[in-house]
C-alpha cells in the first residue's frame, strides 16, 4: 500500500488520509493510476499525494500506466514529462485492428511520429506497415475491402478441409492492386527508426521479432498473421515454420522495454484489463482434451498465459517505465473475423476519436521530447489531361471505399 505523506502530527489524521485516498483510487470502474487527495484538519494541511497504478510499497519502485480513452480523465491530470526513447506497440486482433487503423490515421493526419521503435503483432503488424510507409487509409481499406471478401474468409471452405482464411490470396491481391510504399519506409529506417513484427515459432512457441525489408516484408506479415488452425500451413521463414505472433506475444510491450524504450504507447483492440479466460477455451478443453486437437489446446493455453502476463506488465510497469495505453472505451462492434462493414466503419471512427483525444492531451509532450521530421503522405500523382497515367496507383478507391480523412472529424 502506498504511503500517505502528511505534515500533520496526528496519526489518526494520516490514517484518515489513507482511507480517503484508497476510496478515490477507482475511476469509471477501472483502477486509476492516480488519486489526488487534499485534506485539512484544523490548521494542519496534508500535502497533495499522487498515487500511481499498481501495488507499489515505495515511491519509485514501479513505473506509470496512463490509460487513454474517451471519458478518461487521467491524461488531464498528468504532469508534463520528457521521454528518452519512445516506442509504439500495436496489438493484434484480426478485423478489430480497424480501431488501431483509426488511431494511426489520426496520427498521420497530424504528421505525428516521434517513435524511435515500433513493434506489432498480426493485425498490429499490418497497421504499423501502413504507418511506416506513410499511407493513411491503407489499413482501413485492406480490412474493409479485402478481409470482408469471401475469397479471404470462407467458413464453408474450412469445413471442407481448407483454410478458413486465405492469407496467400490476401498477400497476392494487395501486392498487385494495393502495394505498400516500402521506399517511404526505407527512408524512415535510414534515419535510425526500428520496426519489428512478431511471429511465433511452431516448434517451441517462442516469439521472434523480424525487421522487414522490401524482399521479405509481405512474408513476415503473413507469418505474423497465420492464425493456428485457420491457416493450416504455417509460414516458413529462414527454414523455420511460424504461426501468428499473438500466440506468444500479442502485445510486445516487454520486448519494447528490453530494447530500451522508457515510454511505450500501446494501442489495444479490446477494452483495458480484459484478460479473463474465454468460455470457448474452457469448452474446447472439455470436449477435445486428449484428442487430435490437443496441440491446438496447448497453443490456446500458451496464448492465454502470455496474454495475462502481458496485461499484468501493462498494469504494473517496472522501474521508471511509462506505458500509455490507448484502448476503446467499450467492446468493439467488429469481430476478429466475419465483421459487417458497418461495424468496421463504426470502430474505425471510434479509433479516430480516441487518437484525437490522445493528441490533444499527451501527444504534444511526446512531440516535444524528441522532435522528428515527419514523412510526406504518399498520394498518387494527378494525371495530366488526356494523358494516360501509367504509374502505380498507391491508394486506389473502389466500391464503397471512403476517402480516409472524410467524415472522421466529429
C-alpha positions as CSV (number, residue, x, y, z in Angstrom):
1,X,0.0,0.0,0.0
2,X,1.3,3.5,-0.8
3,X,2.3,5.7,2.0
4,X,0.4,9.0,2.6
5,X,3.0,11.8,3.0
6,X,1.4,14.1,5.6
7,X,2.8,17.0,7.6
8,X,0.2,16.5,10.2
9,X,1.4,15.2,13.5
10,X,-1.8,13.5,14.4
11,X,-1.5,9.7,13.4
12,X,-5.3,9.3,13.2
13,X,-5.4,12.2,10.8
14,X,-2.8,10.4,8.5
15,X,-4.9,7.2,8.6
16,X,-8.0,9.1,7.5
17,X,-6.0,10.5,4.6
18,X,-5.0,6.9,3.5
19,X,-8.6,5.7,3.7
20,X,-9.8,8.6,1.7
21,X,-7.1,8.1,-0.9
22,X,-8.0,4.4,-1.2
23,X,-11.7,5.3,-1.6
24,X,-10.8,7.5,-4.5
25,X,-8.4,5.2,-6.3
26,X,-11.0,3.8,-8.7
27,X,-12.5,5.8,-11.5
28,X,-15.1,4.7,-14.0
29,X,-14.9,1.1,-12.7
30,X,-11.1,0.8,-13.5
31,X,-8.1,1.0,-11.3
32,X,-6.8,4.6,-11.6
33,X,-3.1,5.5,-11.9
34,X,-3.6,8.5,-9.8
35,X,-5.6,9.8,-6.9
36,X,-5.1,13.3,-5.7
37,X,-6.0,13.9,-2.0
38,X,-6.1,17.3,-0.4
39,X,-7.3,17.2,3.1
40,X,-7.4,19.7,6.0
41,X,-7.6,19.0,9.7
42,X,-7.9,22.2,11.7
43,X,-4.8,24.2,10.8
44,X,-2.7,21.2,9.7
45,X,-2.5,20.7,5.9
46,X,-1.9,17.4,4.1
47,X,0.4,17.6,1.1
48,X,-1.3,16.5,-2.1
49,X,-0.4,12.9,-2.9
50,X,-0.3,11.3,-6.3
51,X,-0.7,7.5,-6.3
52,X,0.4,5.7,-9.4
53,X,-1.0,2.5,-10.8
54,X,-0.1,-0.9,-9.3
55,X,0.6,-2.0,-5.8
56,X,3.9,-0.3,-5.1
57,X,5.1,-0.2,-1.5
58,X,7.6,2.6,-2.0
59,X,7.6,5.6,-4.3
60,X,9.6,4.9,-7.4
61,X,9.5,1.1,-7.3
62,X,7.0,0.9,-10.2
63,X,6.5,2.8,-13.4
64,X,3.4,4.5,-14.6
65,X,0.4,3.3,-16.6
66,X,-1.6,6.1,-18.2
67,X,-5.0,5.0,-19.6
68,X,-6.2,7.0,-22.6
69,X,-9.7,6.5,-23.9
70,X,-12.9,8.6,-24.4
71,X,-14.1,9.7,-20.9
72,X,-10.8,9.0,-19.1
73,X,-9.6,12.0,-17.1
74,X,-6.2,10.7,-16.1
75,X,-4.3,12.3,-19.0
76,X,-5.7,15.7,-17.9
77,X,-4.0,15.5,-14.5
78,X,-0.6,14.2,-15.7
79,X,2.4,16.4,-15.1
80,X,4.4,17.1,-18.4
81,X,7.3,14.8,-18.9
82,X,10.3,14.2,-21.2
83,X,10.9,10.9,-22.8
84,X,14.2,9.5,-23.9
85,X,13.2,6.7,-26.2
86,X,9.5,6.3,-27.3
87,X,8.1,3.1,-28.6
88,X,4.8,2.4,-30.4
89,X,3.3,-1.1,-29.8
90,X,0.1,-2.3,-31.6
91,X,-1.9,-5.3,-30.5
92,X,-3.3,-7.9,-32.9
93,X,-7.0,-8.8,-33.1
94,X,-7.9,-9.6,-36.7
95,X,-10.5,-7.2,-38.1
96,X,-10.7,-5.4,-34.7
97,X,-7.5,-3.8,-35.9
98,X,-9.7,-1.3,-37.7
99,X,-9.7,0.6,-34.3
100,X,-5.9,0.8,-34.5
101,X,-6.2,1.9,-38.1
102,X,-8.3,4.8,-37.0
103,X,-5.8,5.8,-34.2
104,X,-2.8,5.7,-36.6
105,X,-4.7,7.6,-39.3
106,X,-5.2,10.3,-36.8
107,X,-1.5,10.3,-36.1
108,X,-0.8,10.6,-39.8
109,X,-3.3,13.4,-40.2
110,X,-1.3,15.4,-37.6
111,X,2.1,14.2,-39.0
112,X,2.8,12.8,-35.6
113,X,5.6,10.2,-35.5
114,X,8.1,10.7,-32.6
115,X,8.6,6.9,-32.3
116,X,12.1,5.5,-32.4
117,X,10.9,1.9,-32.0
118,X,7.8,0.3,-33.4
119,X,6.5,-3.3,-32.7
120,X,3.4,-5.0,-33.9
121,X,1.8,-8.4,-34.0
122,X,-0.6,-9.8,-36.6
123,X,-3.1,-7.0,-37.4
124,X,-0.9,-4.7,-35.4
125,X,2.0,-5.5,-37.7
126,X,-0.2,-4.8,-40.8
127,X,-1.3,-1.5,-39.3
128,X,2.2,-0.4,-38.5
129,X,3.3,-1.4,-42.0
130,X,0.9,1.2,-43.4
131,X,2.1,3.7,-40.8
132,X,5.8,3.5,-41.5
133,X,5.0,3.6,-45.2
134,X,3.1,6.9,-44.7
135,X,-0.1,5.6,-46.2
136,X,-3.1,6.9,-44.3
137,X,-6.3,5.0,-45.1
138,X,-4.4,1.9,-46.3
139,X,-5.1,-0.4,-43.4
140,X,-8.8,0.7,-43.3
141,X,-9.2,-0.2,-47.0
142,X,-7.4,-3.5,-46.7
143,X,-9.7,-4.5,-43.8
144,X,-13.0,-3.3,-45.2
145,X,-12.4,-4.2,-48.8
146,X,-10.2,-7.4,-48.8
147,X,-10.7,-9.1,-45.5
148,X,-14.5,-9.0,-45.9
149,X,-14.2,-10.8,-49.2
150,X,-15.3,-14.5,-49.4
151,X,-12.1,-15.2,-51.1
152,X,-10.3,-14.4,-47.9
153,X,-12.8,-15.6,-45.2
154,X,-14.8,-18.7,-46.2
155,X,-16.3,-20.9,-43.4
156,X,-17.5,-23.4,-46.0
157,X,-14.0,-23.9,-47.4
158,X,-12.8,-24.5,-43.8
159,X,-15.4,-27.2,-43.3
160,X,-14.3,-28.9,-46.4
161,X,-10.7,-29.1,-45.1
162,X,-9.3,-25.9,-46.4
163,X,-8.1,-22.7,-44.7
164,X,-10.7,-20.5,-43.0
165,X,-8.6,-17.5,-44.1
166,X,-6.6,-17.4,-47.3
167,X,-3.5,-15.4,-46.5
168,X,-1.9,-16.3,-49.8
169,X,-4.8,-14.6,-51.7
170,X,-4.7,-11.6,-49.4
171,X,-0.9,-11.0,-49.9
172,X,-1.1,-11.6,-53.6
173,X,-4.1,-9.3,-54.2
174,X,-2.7,-6.4,-52.1
175,X,0.7,-6.8,-53.7
176,X,-0.8,-6.3,-57.2
177,X,-3.7,-3.9,-56.5
178,X,-2.7,-2.1,-53.4
179,X,1.0,-2.2,-52.7
180,X,2.8,-0.8,-49.7
181,X,5.1,2.2,-50.4
182,X,8.1,0.4,-49.0
183,X,10.5,3.1,-50.3
184,X,9.0,5.6,-47.9
185,X,9.6,3.2,-45.0
186,X,13.2,2.7,-46.1
187,X,13.7,6.4,-45.8
188,X,12.3,6.3,-42.3
189,X,14.6,3.3,-41.3
190,X,17.6,5.1,-42.6
191,X,17.0,7.8,-40.0
192,X,17.5,5.3,-37.3
193,X,13.9,4.2,-36.6
194,X,13.4,0.5,-35.9
195,X,10.3,-1.6,-36.9
196,X,9.8,-5.2,-35.8
197,X,6.9,-7.7,-36.5
198,X,6.3,-10.6,-34.1
199,X,5.7,-14.2,-35.2
200,X,5.6,-17.4,-33.1
201,X,7.8,-20.4,-33.8
202,X,5.7,-23.6,-34.5
203,X,8.1,-25.9,-32.6
204,X,8.5,-24.2,-29.2
205,X,6.1,-21.3,-29.4
206,X,8.9,-18.8,-28.7
207,X,8.3,-15.3,-30.1
208,X,10.6,-14.0,-32.8
209,X,10.9,-10.4,-34.0
210,X,11.7,-9.6,-37.6
211,X,12.8,-6.3,-39.1
212,X,11.3,-6.2,-42.6
213,X,12.9,-5.4,-45.9
214,X,11.4,-5.0,-49.3
215,X,12.2,-8.6,-50.1
216,X,10.6,-10.3,-47.1
217,X,8.1,-7.7,-45.8
218,X,4.9,-9.5,-47.0
219,X,6.1,-12.9,-46.0
220,X,6.7,-11.6,-42.4
221,X,3.2,-10.1,-42.4
222,X,1.8,-13.5,-43.5
223,X,3.8,-15.3,-40.7
224,X,2.7,-12.8,-38.1
225,X,-1.0,-13.3,-39.1
226,X,-1.1,-17.1,-39.6
227,X,-3.8,-18.0,-37.1
228,X,-3.3,-21.6,-35.9
229,X,-5.9,-23.9,-37.3
230,X,-7.4,-21.2,-39.5
231,X,-4.4,-21.1,-41.7
232,X,-3.2,-24.7,-41.6
233,X,0.1,-24.5,-43.4
234,X,2.1,-22.0,-41.2
235,X,4.7,-19.9,-42.9
236,X,8.4,-20.8,-43.4
237,X,10.9,-18.0,-42.7
238,X,14.6,-18.9,-43.0
239,X,13.7,-22.6,-42.8
240,X,11.6,-22.4,-39.7
241,X,7.8,-22.6,-39.5
242,X,6.0,-19.7,-37.9
243,X,2.5,-19.0,-36.6
244,X,0.5,-15.9,-35.6
245,X,2.6,-13.9,-33.2
246,X,-0.3,-13.5,-31.0
247,X,0.2,-17.0,-29.7
248,X,3.3,-15.9,-27.7
249,X,3.3,-12.1,-27.7
250,X,0.1,-10.4,-28.7
251,X,1.2,-7.1,-27.3
252,X,5.0,-6.9,-27.4
253,X,5.4,-4.2,-24.7
254,X,8.0,-6.3,-22.8
255,X,10.2,-6.5,-25.9
256,X,9.9,-2.8,-26.4
257,X,11.2,-2.3,-22.8
258,X,14.0,-4.8,-23.4
259,X,15.1,-2.7,-26.4
260,X,15.5,0.4,-24.3
261,X,12.2,2.3,-24.5
262,X,11.3,4.3,-21.4
263,X,7.9,5.5,-22.8
264,X,5.7,3.0,-24.6
265,X,2.5,4.0,-26.4
266,X,0.3,0.8,-26.7
267,X,-2.8,0.7,-29.0
268,X,-5.2,-2.1,-27.9
269,X,-8.1,-3.6,-29.7
270,X,-10.1,-4.6,-26.6
271,X,-11.0,-2.5,-23.5
272,X,-8.2,-2.3,-21.0
273,X,-7.8,-5.1,-18.4
274,X,-9.8,-7.7,-20.4
275,X,-7.9,-11.0,-19.9
276,X,-10.3,-13.4,-18.4
277,X,-10.3,-17.0,-19.7
278,X,-12.8,-17.1,-22.7
279,X,-15.6,-19.6,-22.2
280,X,-15.0,-21.2,-25.6
281,X,-11.5,-22.2,-24.5
282,X,-12.9,-23.9,-21.4
283,X,-15.5,-25.8,-23.6
284,X,-12.8,-26.9,-26.1
285,X,-10.7,-28.2,-23.3
286,X,-13.6,-30.3,-22.0
287,X,-14.7,-31.6,-25.4
288,X,-11.3,-32.3,-27.1
289,X,-8.9,-33.0,-24.3
290,X,-6.7,-35.9,-25.2
291,X,-7.9,-36.0,-28.8
292,X,-6.5,-34.8,-32.1
293,X,-7.0,-31.2,-31.2
294,X,-4.8,-31.4,-28.1
295,X,-2.0,-29.5,-29.8
296,X,-4.4,-26.7,-30.6
297,X,-5.5,-26.6,-26.9
298,X,-1.8,-26.3,-25.9
299,X,-1.4,-23.3,-28.2
300,X,-4.6,-21.7,-26.8
301,X,-3.4,-22.1,-23.2
302,X,0.0,-20.7,-24.1
303,X,-1.6,-17.7,-25.6
304,X,-3.8,-17.2,-22.5
305,X,-0.9,-17.4,-20.2
306,X,1.3,-15.0,-22.1
307,X,-1.6,-12.6,-22.6
308,X,-2.3,-12.5,-18.9
309,X,1.3,-11.9,-18.1
310,X,1.5,-9.0,-20.6
311,X,-1.6,-7.5,-19.2
312,X,-0.1,-7.6,-15.7
313,X,3.1,-6.0,-17.1
314,X,1.0,-3.1,-18.6
315,X,-0.9,-2.6,-15.3
316,X,2.3,-2.5,-13.2
317,X,5.3,-1.4,-15.3
318,X,8.7,-1.9,-13.7
319,X,11.3,0.7,-12.8
320,X,10.8,4.1,-14.4
321,X,8.9,2.7,-17.4
322,X,5.9,4.8,-18.6
323,X,3.2,2.9,-20.5
324,X,0.5,5.0,-22.3
325,X,-2.4,2.7,-23.1
326,X,-4.9,3.7,-25.8
327,X,-7.9,1.5,-25.9
328,X,-11.6,1.5,-26.9
329,X,-14.0,2.6,-24.2
330,X,-16.2,-0.4,-24.9
331,X,-16.2,-3.7,-26.6
332,X,-15.8,-3.1,-30.3
333,X,-18.7,-3.8,-32.7
334,X,-16.5,-5.7,-35.1
335,X,-15.2,-9.2,-34.5
336,X,-11.8,-10.8,-35.2
337,X,-13.3,-12.3,-38.4
338,X,-16.6,-12.1,-40.3
339,X,-17.5,-8.5,-39.3
340,X,-20.0,-6.3,-41.1
341,X,-18.6,-3.3,-43.0
342,X,-20.9,-1.0,-41.0
343,X,-19.4,-2.3,-37.7
344,X,-15.9,-1.9,-39.1
345,X,-16.5,1.7,-40.1
346,X,-18.0,2.4,-36.7
347,X,-14.9,1.1,-34.9
348,X,-12.6,3.0,-37.3
349,X,-14.2,6.3,-36.4
350,X,-14.1,5.4,-32.7
351,X,-10.3,4.9,-33.2
352,X,-10.1,8.3,-34.9
353,X,-11.7,10.0,-31.9
354,X,-9.5,8.2,-29.4
355,X,-6.5,9.2,-31.4
356,X,-7.6,12.8,-31.4
357,X,-8.1,12.7,-27.6
358,X,-4.5,11.3,-27.2
359,X,-3.1,14.0,-29.4
360,X,-4.9,16.8,-27.5
361,X,-3.7,15.6,-24.1
362,X,-0.3,13.7,-24.3
363,X,0.7,13.9,-28.0
364,X,2.3,17.4,-27.6
365,X,4.6,16.2,-24.8
366,X,5.9,13.3,-26.8
367,X,6.4,15.5,-29.9
368,X,8.5,17.9,-27.8
369,X,10.6,15.1,-26.3
370,X,12.5,14.2,-29.5
371,X,11.4,16.4,-32.5
372,X,11.3,14.3,-35.6
373,X,10.7,15.2,-39.2
374,X,7.5,13.5,-40.4
375,X,7.3,11.9,-43.8
376,X,5.2,13.3,-46.5
377,X,2.0,11.4,-47.0
378,X,2.1,9.2,-50.1
379,X,-0.6,10.1,-52.7
380,X,-0.8,9.2,-56.3
381,X,0.1,12.0,-58.8
382,X,-2.7,13.7,-60.6
383,X,-2.7,12.6,-64.3
384,X,-2.3,15.3,-66.9
385,X,-5.4,15.9,-69.1
386,X,-5.7,13.4,-71.9
387,X,-2.5,11.7,-70.8
388,X,-2.7,8.1,-69.5
389,X,-1.4,7.5,-66.0
390,X,1.0,4.6,-66.4
391,X,2.4,4.9,-62.9
392,X,1.5,2.6,-60.0
393,X,-1.6,3.8,-58.1
394,X,-0.8,3.6,-54.4
395,X,-4.1,4.5,-52.9
396,X,-6.9,3.5,-55.4
397,X,-10.5,3.9,-54.4
398,X,-13.1,1.3,-55.3
399,X,-16.6,0.2,-54.4
400,X,-17.8,1.7,-51.1
401,X,-14.3,3.0,-50.1
402,X,-14.4,6.3,-48.3
403,X,-11.8,9.0,-48.5
404,X,-9.7,8.3,-45.4
405,X,-10.0,11.7,-43.9
406,X,-13.6,12.5,-44.6
407,X,-16.4,12.0,-42.1
408,X,-14.0,11.5,-39.2
409,X,-13.8,14.9,-37.6
410,X,-17.0,14.8,-35.3
